[in-house]
Structures are given as C-alpha cells and as structure tokens.
Amino acid sequence: MKLFFFIFIFFIVSCASNPENNKSNKYLSAKDRESVEKILGQNISKSVDLYPIPTTDVEVPKKVYELPLPKQYFSSEENNELRLHKLGEIRWIYLSLEPSKAWPMLQEYLNENSDLNISKANPETGEIFTKEIERNNLKNRFVFKVESGLQRESTEIFISNEILNGSTWRKNSEDDEYIKSVSTNILNGLSEMGSVTGTSLVALNLNSADKTEVFVDKDGFSKIRLMVNFPRAWSALQRTLTIAEFDINDFDREEGVFITEIKSEEGFFGRGETKEIKIFVEKIAQNETIISVFMEEQDKDIIQEIISQINQVLS
C-alpha cells in the first residue's frame, strides 16, 4: 500500500512540474491543420503587405531591415526663462511657457497697466491691440503678437508700436527709446508674476504651430525648415553654432553660408582628418527658411548628425 501511495504522489508531482500539462498552457501543445485562408476567411494573396520581409535567398541591402528614426523633439527647459530680444526693428519677449499660458499672463499685465489698456484681443490670431495713446501730439498704440517659439512649449511675444496716419495705422520705428522702455517694463512685469499653472482654453490653438521641422529631401539629405524670416534664421543659426562649439572660420550673409570644420574619423568629433563644411541658410518665402549642410553623397550620416546637433540647440 505504501509503495502504491508513493507512486501516486510521484505521478502527481511529475504532472505538476511539466508546464504543458497545466490547463492554462494547453495552447503550447495545440496544433492547427487549417489553412490561413480558412482561418481568416479571405484570400491572403490579395492582401497588400506594406512592410514585406525579403526572402533569405535574396541578397538585400542592410537598410531594408532598418527602422526609420523617429522625429526629434526638443522642449524648453523647466526654468520659467524670460528674455528680451531685438533684431533690427523687431522686438520680442521669449518665455519658456506654452502660448496658451503666456496669453492670459500678458492680458493680466496689460489690464493692470493704466497706460496699456486692451482695446481688442483675438486668441485665434494671437493679436492684442491696446487703446489709443496720446504721445508727442500723435495717436499711437501697441500691438502684441503671441506666437509659438522655436522651442516646443515656448512663446514669443512680438511688440510693435503704431501711429495713426490719417485713417490708417503705420509702424512707428522712430521712437525707439519709448518702445524699448515699454518692452522692458512688460518683461519685468511678466517675471514678477512667478510660476504659472493655468492655461487659456480659447488660445489652445496657438500651441499647435511648430516653427522648426527636421525633414529629408528627395535626395536623402537631412535639413531643417524654420518658419521665420531670413534675418531671424541667420541670427539664430549663428548663435546656435556658437553654443554647439562649431568653429566658424568664415561666413557670407549675402550668400547665406557659414564655413566651419569637423573631424571626419573616429566619431563625429573624434580624432582624424579635418573636413571643411558649409552650412547654408536659404530663404524660401517671407517667413520660411531652410538650413542645409553641403557635403558629399557618402557623408549623409555626418550631415544627419550635424543637423541633429543644430536642431537640438536651435529648438
């Protein structure tokens, strides 16, 4: 009787130790003799395979198996940074906040400022117009344009002053010190508001317009599209190359080119032969420019790395 008991216990333990004998694992030993067409209920030969796997008996390029790189995104740092910029007659304030958060901040500041009361505001276009101001026997007003910045989750507030000429408003570029004083006061006023957590639902559409985009042209070369005018693109690229520690040997603004150099062997900035490269800024439209790198066909990987580094600092 004891022998029979021990044999029974051994049988039970053996069954339990084999995972295929477990009811939840029965599918491991299941076999299906039906055709794929019968299982799916359709003729699979008519299906379109968007991502075919090449057969093993055919030699194919290595890149057939390589997945495309995801689109690069770089966000502004979480430090509530504010800066005042000036380029020629253009002045703007940079904030490391989304436009939908910057929009109510600017409105709050203007509403509390007796000299810059709001006449009308359009969250669809991001424009805010102040009421008429009497200055030097002329009627003038300020116009603020809230836009998405070059960085994701950042804002640029463009500031311009207009004077009434007859029945039309024209841009005033002669009273520079006054415009500078107002711009500085707005910068200081926004900085004193502290951290912002609220957002404007009516201005959410202002968040969606990205100004930078990395793309690959028809010849397979990586480039950057900037939705800004040429002067801003030129200035931004010059600052970017300096921050990224590119040695600028020469430049020609008329031709839109920076001449720099890199090490061509043992990694992007490794030791090896020095290669001279040209980085171009090309005007496509009034507010559209393209940044590209001129190198040989076999240097596409290097171009991609350079564009990646520029985009990371730029955006």
C-alpha positions as CSV (number, residue, x, y, z in Angstrom):
1,M,0.0,0.0,0.0
2,K,2.8,2.4,0.8
3,L,4.5,1.6,-2.5
4,F,1.3,2.4,-4.4
5,F,1.0,5.7,-2.4
6,F,4.5,6.8,-3.2
7,I,3.9,6.0,-6.9
8,F,0.7,8.1,-6.9
9,I,2.5,11.1,-5.3
10,F,5.3,10.8,-7.8
11,F,2.9,10.9,-10.7
12,I,1.1,13.9,-9.4
13,V,4.4,15.9,-8.8
14,S,5.6,14.9,-12.3
15,C,2.4,16.2,-13.9
16,A,2.6,19.4,-11.9
17,S,6.3,20.0,-12.9
18,N,5.5,19.9,-16.6
19,P,4.1,23.3,-17.7
20,E,2.5,21.8,-20.8
21,N,0.2,19.7,-18.5
22,N,-1.2,22.8,-16.9
23,K,-4.6,23.7,-18.3
24,S,-3.6,27.3,-18.8
25,N,-0.7,26.2,-21.0
26,K,-2.6,23.7,-23.2
27,Y,-2.1,26.0,-26.2
28,L,1.6,25.2,-26.2
29,S,0.9,21.7,-27.5
30,A,-2.1,22.6,-29.7
31,K,-1.8,22.0,-33.4
32,D,-3.7,23.7,-36.2
33,R,-4.0,22.0,-39.6
34,E,-6.4,24.5,-41.1
35,S,-5.1,26.9,-43.8
36,V,-4.5,30.6,-43.1
37,E,-7.1,31.5,-45.7
38,K,-9.8,29.4,-43.9
39,I,-8.9,30.8,-40.5
40,L,-9.0,34.5,-41.8
41,G,-12.0,33.8,-44.1
42,Q,-10.3,35.5,-47.0
43,N,-7.7,35.0,-49.7
44,I,-4.5,36.5,-48.3
45,S,-2.8,36.5,-51.7
46,K,-4.9,39.6,-52.4
47,S,-3.7,41.4,-49.3
48,V,-1.2,44.2,-49.6
49,D,1.9,43.8,-47.5
50,L,3.1,47.4,-46.7
51,Y,6.2,46.1,-44.9
52,P,7.4,43.0,-46.7
53,I,10.2,40.9,-45.3
54,P,12.7,40.0,-48.0
55,T,13.4,36.3,-48.6
56,T,16.6,34.9,-47.2
57,D,17.8,33.5,-50.5
58,V,17.9,37.1,-52.0
59,E,20.8,39.4,-51.0
60,V,19.3,42.8,-50.0
61,P,20.8,46.0,-48.7
62,K,21.3,46.3,-45.0
63,K,18.9,49.2,-44.7
64,V,15.9,47.1,-45.7
65,Y,15.8,45.9,-42.1
66,E,16.5,49.3,-40.5
67,L,13.6,51.2,-39.0
68,P,13.3,54.9,-39.7
69,L,14.4,57.3,-36.9
70,P,11.6,59.0,-35.0
71,K,11.1,62.7,-35.4
72,Q,13.2,64.7,-33.0
73,Y,11.5,66.9,-30.4
74,F,13.2,69.2,-28.0
75,S,11.3,71.1,-25.3
76,S,12.3,74.2,-23.5
77,E,13.8,73.8,-20.1
78,E,11.6,74.0,-17.0
79,N,13.1,77.2,-15.6
80,N,10.4,79.8,-16.5
81,E,13.1,81.7,-18.5
82,L,12.2,85.1,-19.9
83,R,14.4,87.0,-22.4
84,L,14.0,90.2,-24.4
85,H,15.3,90.1,-28.0
86,K,15.9,92.7,-30.6
87,L,16.8,92.2,-34.3
88,G,16.8,95.4,-36.3
89,E,13.4,96.9,-35.7
90,I,11.9,93.7,-34.4
91,R,11.5,93.2,-30.6
92,W,10.1,90.2,-28.9
93,I,9.9,88.5,-25.5
94,Y,10.8,84.8,-25.1
95,L,9.0,82.8,-22.5
96,S,9.6,79.1,-21.7
97,L,5.8,78.5,-21.5
98,E,3.2,77.4,-24.0
99,P,1.4,80.3,-25.8
100,S,-1.9,79.2,-24.1
101,K,-0.3,80.0,-20.7
102,A,1.5,83.2,-21.9
103,W,-1.7,84.6,-23.4
104,P,-3.6,85.1,-20.0
105,M,-0.3,86.4,-18.4
106,L,0.1,89.2,-21.0
107,Q,-3.6,90.1,-20.7
108,E,-3.4,90.3,-17.0
109,Y,-0.4,92.6,-17.1
110,L,-2.0,94.9,-19.7
111,N,-5.3,95.0,-17.8
112,E,-3.4,96.2,-14.7
113,N,-1.4,98.8,-16.6
114,S,-3.3,102.1,-17.0
115,D,-1.2,103.1,-20.0
116,L,-1.7,99.9,-22.0
117,N,-5.4,99.1,-21.7
118,I,-6.6,96.4,-24.1
119,S,-8.8,97.6,-27.0
120,K,-9.3,94.2,-28.6
121,A,-7.8,90.7,-28.4
122,N,-8.0,87.8,-30.8
123,P,-6.9,84.4,-29.5
124,E,-7.3,82.9,-32.9
125,T,-4.5,85.0,-34.4
126,G,-2.7,85.7,-31.1
127,E,-3.0,89.5,-31.5
128,I,-3.7,92.1,-28.8
129,F,-4.3,95.8,-29.6
130,T,-4.1,98.5,-26.9
131,K,-6.3,101.6,-26.8
132,E,-5.1,104.8,-28.4
133,I,-2.3,106.6,-26.5
134,E,-1.6,110.3,-26.9
135,R,2.1,110.9,-27.3
136,N,4.0,113.8,-28.9
137,N,0.7,115.1,-30.3
138,L,0.2,111.8,-32.1
139,K,-2.2,109.0,-31.6
140,N,-0.4,105.7,-31.2
141,R,-1.0,102.1,-29.9
142,F,0.9,98.9,-29.2
143,V,0.3,95.7,-31.0
144,F,1.3,92.4,-29.4
145,K,1.5,89.1,-31.4
146,V,1.7,85.9,-29.3
147,E,3.2,83.0,-31.3
148,S,4.7,79.6,-30.6
149,G,8.5,79.8,-30.2
150,L,11.3,78.0,-32.0
151,Q,11.4,75.6,-29.0
152,R,8.5,73.4,-28.2
153,E,6.4,74.6,-25.3
154,S,7.8,78.1,-25.6
155,T,6.3,81.5,-26.6
156,E,7.5,84.6,-28.5
157,I,5.6,87.9,-27.9
158,F,6.3,90.3,-30.7
159,I,6.0,94.0,-29.7
160,S,5.4,96.8,-32.2
161,N,4.2,100.4,-31.9
162,E,1.9,102.0,-34.5
163,I,0.9,105.7,-35.1
164,L,-2.3,106.9,-36.7
165,N,-1.6,108.4,-40.1
166,G,-4.9,109.8,-41.4
167,S,-7.2,106.8,-41.2
168,T,-4.6,104.1,-41.2
169,W,-2.1,102.8,-38.7
170,R,1.6,102.5,-39.7
171,K,4.5,101.1,-37.8
172,N,6.5,103.6,-35.8
173,S,10.2,103.0,-35.8
174,E,11.4,106.5,-34.8
175,D,10.5,106.4,-31.1
176,D,12.9,103.6,-30.2
177,E,13.6,104.5,-26.6
178,Y,9.9,104.6,-25.8
179,I,9.3,101.2,-27.4
180,K,12.4,99.8,-25.5
181,S,11.1,101.2,-22.2
182,V,7.6,99.6,-22.7
183,S,9.2,96.3,-23.7
184,T,11.4,96.2,-20.7
185,N,8.5,97.0,-18.3
186,I,6.5,94.2,-19.8
187,L,9.4,91.8,-19.4
188,N,9.8,92.8,-15.7
189,G,6.1,92.6,-15.1
190,L,5.8,89.1,-16.5
191,S,8.8,87.9,-14.5
192,E,7.2,89.2,-11.3
193,M,4.1,87.0,-11.8
194,G,6.0,83.9,-10.8
195,S,5.2,80.4,-11.9
196,V,2.1,79.8,-13.9
197,T,-0.1,76.7,-13.9
198,G,-3.3,77.9,-15.6
199,T,-3.9,77.9,-19.3
200,S,-6.3,79.6,-21.7
201,L,-8.7,77.3,-23.4
202,V,-9.5,79.9,-26.1
203,A,-5.8,80.2,-27.0
204,L,-5.0,76.5,-27.2
205,N,-4.8,76.7,-31.0
206,L,-1.6,78.9,-30.6
207,N,0.2,75.8,-29.2
208,S,0.0,73.8,-32.4
209,A,2.1,75.9,-34.7
210,D,5.7,74.5,-34.6
211,K,8.4,76.7,-36.1
212,T,11.1,74.1,-36.6
213,E,11.0,70.8,-38.5
214,V,13.7,68.3,-39.5
215,F,13.0,66.7,-42.8
216,V,14.7,64.6,-45.5
217,D,14.7,65.9,-49.1
218,K,14.2,63.9,-52.2
219,D,17.9,63.1,-52.4
220,G,18.0,61.7,-48.8
221,F,19.8,64.7,-47.2
222,S,18.6,65.9,-43.7
223,K,17.6,69.6,-43.5
224,I,15.8,72.0,-41.1
225,R,12.8,74.1,-42.0
226,L,12.3,77.2,-40.0
227,M,9.0,79.2,-40.2
228,V,10.8,82.5,-39.6
229,N,12.2,85.2,-41.9
230,F,15.9,85.1,-43.2
231,P,17.3,87.7,-40.7
232,R,16.0,85.7,-37.7
233,A,17.1,82.4,-39.2
234,W,20.6,83.8,-39.8
235,S,20.9,85.2,-36.3
236,A,19.5,82.0,-34.7
237,L,21.9,79.7,-36.6
238,Q,24.9,81.9,-35.8
239,R,24.0,81.7,-32.1
240,T,23.4,78.0,-32.4
241,L,26.7,77.2,-34.0
242,T,28.5,79.2,-31.2
243,I,26.6,77.3,-28.4
244,A,27.3,74.0,-30.1
245,E,31.0,74.9,-30.3
246,F,31.4,74.8,-34.0
247,D,34.5,76.8,-35.1
248,I,33.2,79.3,-37.6
249,N,36.1,80.0,-40.0
250,D,34.2,82.4,-42.3
251,F,30.7,83.4,-43.3
252,D,28.9,85.3,-46.0
253,R,25.5,86.8,-45.2
254,E,24.7,87.7,-48.8
255,E,25.3,84.1,-49.8
256,G,23.7,82.8,-46.6
257,V,26.6,80.5,-45.7
258,F,28.7,79.6,-42.7
259,I,32.0,77.8,-43.2
260,T,33.1,75.6,-40.4
261,E,35.0,72.3,-39.9
262,I,34.7,68.9,-38.2
263,K,36.8,65.8,-37.6
264,S,35.8,63.2,-40.1
265,E,37.1,60.0,-38.5
266,E,36.5,58.1,-35.2
267,G,33.2,59.6,-34.4
268,F,31.6,62.9,-35.1
269,F,34.2,65.0,-33.1
270,G,36.9,62.3,-32.8
271,R,40.5,62.4,-33.9
272,G,41.1,62.3,-37.5
273,E,41.2,64.3,-40.7
274,T,39.6,67.7,-40.6
275,K,36.8,68.4,-43.1
276,E,35.6,71.8,-44.1
277,I,31.8,72.0,-44.4
278,K,29.3,74.7,-45.5
279,I,26.1,75.3,-43.7
280,F,23.5,77.3,-45.7
281,V,20.5,79.4,-44.8
282,E,18.1,79.7,-47.7
283,K,15.1,82.0,-47.9
284,I,12.1,80.1,-49.3
285,A,9.3,82.6,-48.5
286,Q,8.7,85.7,-46.4
287,N,8.6,83.6,-43.2
288,E,10.2,80.3,-44.3
289,T,13.8,79.4,-44.4
290,I,15.8,76.1,-44.9
291,I,19.1,75.2,-43.1
292,S,21.2,72.7,-45.0
293,V,24.7,71.2,-44.9
294,F,26.7,70.8,-48.1
295,M,28.9,67.7,-48.1
296,E,29.4,64.7,-50.4
297,E,26.9,61.9,-51.0
298,Q,28.8,59.4,-48.9
299,D,28.7,61.8,-45.9
300,K,24.9,61.6,-45.4
301,D,25.3,60.1,-41.9
302,I,27.6,63.0,-40.9
303,I,25.1,65.5,-42.3
304,Q,22.3,63.9,-40.3
305,E,24.4,64.2,-37.1
306,I,25.2,67.9,-37.8
307,I,21.6,68.7,-38.5
308,S,20.6,66.8,-35.3
309,Q,23.0,68.9,-33.2
310,I,21.9,72.1,-34.8
311,N,18.3,71.3,-34.3
312,Q,18.8,70.3,-30.6
313,V,20.4,73.7,-29.8
314,L,18.2,75.7,-32.2
315,S,14.9,74.2,-30.9
